[in-house]
Amino acid sequence: MKISGSLTLLLLLGSVSAQETSESNPPTPSDLYAALKEMTASLVQLKADMATERAQLKAEVNKMKTEMDKMKEQPPVQPVAFSASLAVEGELHIGPVPSDTPLIYRHVPTNIGNAYNTTTGVFTAPVRGAYHFEFHINSANSRSTAAFLVKNSENVFAAHESQPAHFMSSSNGVTLLLEVGDKVFVRLAATSHVFDNFNHHTTFSGHLLFPM
């Protein structure tokens, strides 16, 4: 306690103005009071600043903890990928169709995540993300073929081929940003024809590149 009191006195004495020191005038009680008041204000401000920094640090730690808890609560993203062709066995001819007609691909060797519906031919996005799709169409007997890759009700990309004889084929692909529940399918264009057999010429495939 004596050491502390002496140190405080020294600090108080050191705060006296330079002019008073040079004149060798002893500090008056009012001088000591002013110095003590100034030091007290400085300590109060320092304490307030430290409390503010502690509060900010605590808020940042709590924010990081909340974000980590949210990440732990989110289920892991499951892989999504499928490949399908029209014909399950034998030969299959569709068309020429009188109007745009959705194609239903019933031979499905791969359907990871079960996002492709074998009954409707429609792929439904299970998570928001970037998906890549490809479709190939084949025709025979000198019949032209054309098809659209459709997102919900919008024709996105098209494939078309026409020649006077023999087999013909066309293909296209696209990467799409899909929201949960968006639907993607292939629609055969009006007056077009497609052909498929056990070699699986006419196909529709897609997979999730990454969630977003």
Number of C-alpha atoms within 10 A of each C-alpha: 6 7 8 9 10 11 12 13 14 11 15 19 17 14 18 17 12 10 9 11 14 8 8 9 9 11 17 10 9 9 16 18 13 15 19 18 12 14 15 12 12 12 12 12 12 12 12 12 12 12 12 12 12 12 12 12 12 12 12 12 12 12 12 12 12 12 12 11 11 11 11 10 9 8 8 8 10 11 12 21 19 20 20 24 25 27 23 17 13 9 13 13 15 15 18 16 14 10 13 16 18 18 20 20 24 17 17 19 10 14 18 14 13 14 19 27 16 16 9 13 20 22 23 20 22 19 18 16 16 17 19 16 20 18 25 20 28 24 27 18 13 14 22 22 27 24 29 22 25 18 19 15 11 10 15 15 17 19 19 19 17 16 15 10 11 10 15 21 21 18 19 16 18 13 14 16 16 21 16 11 14 17 18 24 26 29 20 25 22 16 16 23 23 26 24 23 16 14 12 19 18 22 22 26 21 23 21 23 16 15 15 10
